[in-house]
Every structure is written in C-alpha cells, then in structure tokens.
Amino acid sequence: MSERFSEDEALARVAALTRARLVAFREAELVRPVNAGSGPLYRRVDVARMELMCDLCETFDLEDDTLALVMSLLDQLHAVRRERQALLEAIEKDGSRKLRMAAGEALRAIGRG
C-alpha cells in the first residue's frame, strides 16, 4: 500500500517547503501529485523529491530553470540506472556464459572510459 500525503501533510514533512514553493514545483511539473477529489495527494517519493529540491535551492541558491535542469538530469540518471539493472538481470537470467562475459567486459570498459 502506498502512502499518500495531502498538501498540508507534505508541507509539514518538509521543513524548508513553503506553500509558494510547493505551488511553484507543481506548476513547473517538478512534482506531479495524484489528483483526488479532496485535492492533490503526494506520494512518498514526491515528498522525498521536494525535500531534495528544497535542499538544492537553499544550498546552491538555484533559480527555477536551473533546478528544473538539475532534476531532469537526475531523472535521466535514475532511468539509465534502472535500464542498466534490467538489462543486467536479463543477461544473467537468460544469457549464455559468453554473452554475460562480453556484457561484463563492455561495462568495465565504459567504467574505465
């Protein structure tokens, strides 16, 4: 069961989050709450994301467009990591020994870059 938080609950959970900043994050589509009849609901991952964004804004004094770029890059990085993990699991499960060794060597070569 996934936990959902109202706007007020999200504000209470993220100390640096203001209502204005929350609205700005939502309008910039940096967080995408679930729309419920009682108002927007935020998932646990949304709350963690808002905490990270507040930390980035405060620590590095990021402007909105820069924050959007940083978050886009982080999203891309996470997507690549998920894809890499799925690929490795598929190779491990169904790949021949030769394919597994070639994939491992290719990944090591990338790491040496």
Buried (B, 14 or more C-beta within 10 A) or exposed (E): EEEBBBBEBBBEBBEEBEEEBBEBBBEBEBBEBEEEEEEBBBBEEBBEBBBBBBEBBEEEEBEBEEBBEBBEEBEEEEEEEEEEEEEBEEBEEEBEEEEBEEBEEEEEEEEEE
